[in-house]
């Protein structure tokens, strides 16, 4: 990950020299280059760590409750995610002024992994539904949100249609896989989940490790009906930023789009959408 400190600025320079479209100003690239290393920054957010029955019980500075992290997963992985989601100017932060959370929001946390987004924000909204198929993270999510009444955990992946699919287990990089075999998970559409739970999702956070387009196909009715504010990752594929914007505008032409960040090449890391 530290190599990105040099690869990303170099890629940005090359893209500009070749006349390619970039969505990040030079000031953001400079700030990225000179920033304190993420391990040190992430460690500052942690108040205490205690081992409990195969998990690390993490207390964060300024946040009530305990976040449970599987013991076998590196603590550096958590530090990286903490930097992404707590630092307000980080490219991977899901909240910007246009896609902020409101007290009455019903939130779909799609691809929740360890549940940090919901852990940090559940007190700021009315209801959160956490979607995550990774069995190890489901164990930690159950511990993290035990007794928290406005958080519901759904042990499913999200896609274009209901069914089952193979799932590649890789801690933070777990994702739906093509073909049969491997670990099988239940897949449902966000439209089906919204109908079953009778919830009008009006905020969507999504990081689905490359399955974002299929997810949108299965969420079209929800997006059309409720016009949610959306923060969705685009860095898994160079075509996703433009394609996600097109699909959202087909559903509702009033959607305004902001791309943010700089991925491994010159394409954006995050897309924010609002009406």
C-alpha positions as CSV (number, residue, x, y, z in Angstrom):
1,X,0.0,0.0,0.0
2,X,2.9,2.4,0.7
3,X,4.0,2.1,-2.9
4,X,0.8,3.9,-3.9
5,X,2.3,7.0,-2.4
6,X,4.6,7.2,-5.5
7,X,2.6,5.2,-8.1
8,X,-0.5,7.3,-7.9
9,X,1.2,10.7,-8.4
10,X,3.4,9.3,-11.2
11,X,0.3,7.9,-12.9
12,X,-1.5,11.3,-12.5
13,X,1.5,13.1,-14.2
14,X,1.6,10.6,-17.0
15,X,-2.2,10.8,-17.6
16,X,-1.9,14.6,-17.8
17,X,1.0,14.5,-20.2
18,X,-1.0,12.2,-22.4
19,X,-4.0,14.4,-22.4
20,X,-6.2,12.0,-20.6
21,X,-9.1,13.2,-18.4
22,X,-8.3,13.3,-14.7
23,X,-10.7,14.3,-12.0
24,X,-8.3,15.2,-9.2
25,X,-6.5,18.6,-8.9
26,X,-2.8,18.9,-8.4
27,X,-3.3,20.1,-4.8
28,X,-5.0,16.8,-3.9
29,X,-2.1,14.8,-5.4
30,X,0.4,16.9,-3.5
31,X,-1.5,16.4,-0.2
32,X,-1.6,12.7,-0.9
33,X,2.1,12.6,-1.5
34,X,3.2,14.5,1.7
35,X,0.6,13.0,4.1
36,X,1.7,11.2,7.2
37,X,1.9,7.4,6.6
38,X,-1.5,5.8,7.0
39,X,-0.4,3.3,9.6
40,X,0.5,6.1,12.0
41,X,-2.7,8.1,11.1
42,X,-4.9,5.0,11.6
43,X,-3.3,4.1,14.9
44,X,-4.3,7.5,16.3
45,X,-8.0,6.6,16.0
46,X,-7.6,3.5,18.2
47,X,-8.1,4.0,22.0
48,X,-7.7,0.4,23.1
49,X,-7.5,-3.2,21.8
50,X,-8.5,-6.2,23.8
51,X,-8.5,-9.8,22.6
52,X,-11.8,-11.6,23.2
53,X,-12.7,-15.1,22.0
54,X,-10.9,-14.9,18.6
55,X,-11.7,-11.3,18.0
56,X,-10.1,-7.9,18.8
57,X,-12.4,-5.7,20.7
58,X,-11.6,-2.2,19.4
59,X,-12.5,1.0,21.1
60,X,-12.2,4.2,19.0
61,X,-11.4,7.6,20.3
62,X,-14.6,9.7,20.4
63,X,-16.9,6.9,19.4
64,X,-19.1,4.9,21.9
65,X,-19.3,1.1,21.6
66,X,-16.9,-1.6,20.6
67,X,-16.0,-2.6,17.1
68,X,-15.1,-6.3,16.7
69,X,-12.3,-7.3,14.3
70,X,-11.4,-10.9,13.5
71,X,-8.1,-11.7,15.3
72,X,-6.6,-13.5,12.4
73,X,-6.9,-10.4,10.2
74,X,-4.1,-7.9,10.4
75,X,-4.7,-4.8,12.5
76,X,-3.0,-2.8,9.7
77,X,-6.0,-3.6,7.6
78,X,-8.3,-2.0,10.1
79,X,-6.0,1.0,10.4
80,X,-6.2,1.5,6.7
81,X,-10.0,1.4,6.7
82,X,-10.1,3.8,9.7
83,X,-8.1,6.4,7.7
84,X,-10.4,6.0,4.7
85,X,-13.7,6.5,6.6
86,X,-12.8,8.8,9.4
87,X,-10.6,11.4,7.7
88,X,-13.1,13.8,6.1
89,X,-10.9,14.7,3.1
90,X,-9.9,11.1,2.3
91,X,-11.0,10.0,-1.2
92,X,-12.6,6.8,0.2
93,X,-14.8,8.7,2.7
94,X,-18.5,8.1,1.8
95,X,-19.8,11.4,3.3
96,X,-19.5,14.7,1.6
97,X,-21.8,17.7,2.0
98,X,-24.0,16.6,-1.0
99,X,-24.3,13.0,0.3
100,X,-24.4,13.6,4.1
101,X,-26.5,11.7,6.5
102,X,-29.8,13.1,7.9
103,X,-31.5,12.0,11.2
104,X,-34.4,10.4,9.3
105,X,-32.4,8.4,6.8
106,X,-32.9,4.7,6.2
107,X,-29.4,3.5,5.1
108,X,-28.4,0.5,3.0
109,X,-24.8,-0.4,3.9
110,X,-24.0,-2.5,0.9
111,X,-20.8,-4.6,1.2
112,X,-20.3,-3.7,4.9
113,X,-17.3,-5.9,5.6
114,X,-16.4,-5.2,9.3
115,X,-19.2,-2.7,9.5
116,X,-17.1,0.4,10.3
117,X,-19.4,2.8,8.3
118,X,-22.5,1.7,10.2
119,X,-20.6,1.6,13.5
120,X,-19.5,5.2,13.0
121,X,-22.8,6.5,11.7
122,X,-25.8,4.5,13.1
123,X,-26.6,7.1,15.7
124,X,-26.9,9.8,13.1
125,X,-29.8,8.2,11.2
126,X,-33.1,6.4,11.7
127,X,-32.2,2.9,10.5
128,X,-29.3,1.0,9.0
129,X,-29.4,-2.3,7.1
130,X,-26.0,-4.0,6.8
131,X,-25.5,-6.4,3.9
132,X,-22.5,-8.7,4.1
133,X,-22.1,-12.3,3.1
134,X,-18.5,-13.0,4.5
135,X,-19.1,-15.5,7.3
136,X,-16.3,-14.3,9.5
137,X,-17.4,-10.7,9.2
138,X,-20.9,-11.7,10.0
139,X,-19.6,-13.1,13.3
140,X,-17.9,-9.8,14.1
141,X,-20.9,-7.8,13.0
142,X,-23.2,-9.7,15.3
143,X,-20.9,-8.8,18.2
144,X,-20.5,-5.2,17.2
145,X,-24.2,-4.5,16.8
146,X,-25.6,-6.7,19.6
147,X,-28.2,-4.7,21.4
148,X,-28.2,-1.8,18.9
149,X,-31.9,-1.6,17.9
150,X,-31.7,0.4,14.7
151,X,-29.2,-1.9,12.9
152,X,-30.3,-5.0,11.0
153,X,-27.8,-7.5,9.6
154,X,-28.6,-9.3,6.3
155,X,-26.2,-12.2,5.5
156,X,-26.6,-11.8,1.7
157,X,-24.6,-10.5,-1.2
158,X,-26.3,-8.0,-3.5
159,X,-26.7,-8.4,-7.2
160,X,-28.9,-8.1,-10.3
161,X,-31.2,-10.9,-9.3
162,X,-32.1,-13.2,-6.4
163,X,-30.3,-16.6,-6.2
164,X,-27.0,-18.1,-5.1
165,X,-23.4,-17.5,-6.2
166,X,-19.8,-18.4,-5.5
167,X,-18.0,-16.1,-3.2
168,X,-14.2,-15.7,-3.0
169,X,-13.2,-15.3,0.7
170,X,-10.3,-12.7,1.0
171,X,-11.0,-10.7,4.2
172,X,-11.5,-7.0,3.0
173,X,-11.2,-8.1,-0.7
174,X,-13.9,-10.8,-0.6
175,X,-16.1,-10.7,-3.7
176,X,-18.6,-12.6,-5.8
177,X,-16.8,-15.0,-8.2
178,X,-17.7,-16.4,-11.6
179,X,-18.4,-20.1,-12.0
180,X,-19.5,-22.8,-9.6
181,X,-17.8,-24.2,-6.6
182,X,-16.2,-22.5,-3.6
183,X,-18.1,-20.9,-0.9
184,X,-21.8,-20.4,-1.8
185,X,-23.8,-17.3,-0.7
186,X,-27.3,-16.1,-1.0
187,X,-27.7,-13.2,-3.4
188,X,-30.6,-10.8,-3.5
189,X,-31.5,-7.5,-5.1
190,X,-31.7,-4.3,-3.1
191,X,-35.2,-4.0,-4.5
192,X,-36.2,-7.3,-3.0
193,X,-34.7,-6.4,0.3
194,X,-36.5,-3.1,0.4
195,X,-39.8,-4.7,-0.3
196,X,-39.3,-7.5,2.2
197,X,-38.2,-5.2,5.0
198,X,-40.7,-2.5,4.0
199,X,-38.0,0.1,4.1
200,X,-37.6,3.1,1.8
201,X,-33.8,3.3,1.5
202,X,-32.9,7.0,1.0
203,X,-29.1,6.6,1.5
204,X,-26.9,4.0,-0.2
205,X,-23.3,3.3,0.7
206,X,-21.8,0.6,-1.6
207,X,-18.4,-1.0,-2.0
208,X,-19.0,-4.3,-3.7
209,X,-15.5,-5.2,-5.0
210,X,-16.4,-5.0,-8.7
211,X,-20.1,-6.0,-8.5
212,X,-21.4,-2.4,-8.5
213,X,-23.1,-2.6,-11.9
214,X,-25.0,-5.7,-11.1
215,X,-26.0,-4.2,-7.8
216,X,-27.4,-1.1,-9.6
217,X,-29.5,-3.3,-11.9
218,X,-31.0,-4.9,-8.8
219,X,-31.6,-1.6,-7.1
220,X,-33.2,0.4,-10.0
221,X,-36.8,0.4,-8.5
222,X,-35.5,1.5,-5.1
223,X,-33.5,4.3,-6.7
224,X,-36.3,5.4,-8.9
225,X,-38.9,5.4,-6.1
226,X,-36.8,7.0,-3.3
227,X,-34.1,9.0,-5.0
228,X,-31.5,8.1,-2.4
229,X,-28.2,9.9,-1.9
230,X,-25.5,7.5,-3.1
231,X,-21.8,7.0,-2.4
232,X,-20.5,4.1,-4.4
233,X,-17.0,2.9,-5.3
234,X,-15.8,3.0,-8.9
235,X,-12.1,2.0,-8.6
236,X,-12.5,-1.7,-9.3
237,X,-12.8,-1.3,-13.0
238,X,-11.8,1.6,-15.3
239,X,-15.2,1.7,-17.0
240,X,-17.3,1.8,-13.9
241,X,-17.2,5.6,-13.1
242,X,-18.8,6.6,-16.4
243,X,-21.1,3.6,-16.6
244,X,-22.5,4.0,-13.1
245,X,-23.2,7.7,-13.8
246,X,-25.0,6.7,-17.1
247,X,-27.1,4.1,-15.3
248,X,-28.1,6.4,-12.5
249,X,-29.1,9.2,-14.9
250,X,-31.1,6.7,-17.0
251,X,-33.0,5.9,-13.8
252,X,-33.4,9.5,-12.9
253,X,-32.0,12.3,-15.2
254,X,-32.0,14.7,-12.2
255,X,-29.1,12.9,-10.5
256,X,-26.1,15.1,-10.1
257,X,-22.8,13.4,-10.1
258,X,-19.4,14.0,-8.4
259,X,-16.4,11.8,-9.0
260,X,-13.7,11.8,-6.3
261,X,-10.3,10.5,-5.8
262,X,-7.7,8.8,-8.0
263,X,-7.4,5.0,-8.3
264,X,-4.6,2.8,-9.5
265,X,-4.7,4.3,-12.9
266,X,-6.4,7.6,-13.8
267,X,-10.0,6.7,-13.1
268,X,-12.0,7.9,-10.0
269,X,-12.2,6.1,-6.8
270,X,-15.6,7.1,-5.7
271,X,-18.9,8.4,-7.2
272,X,-21.3,10.5,-5.2
273,X,-24.9,11.1,-6.6
274,X,-27.8,13.1,-5.3
275,X,-31.0,14.8,-6.5
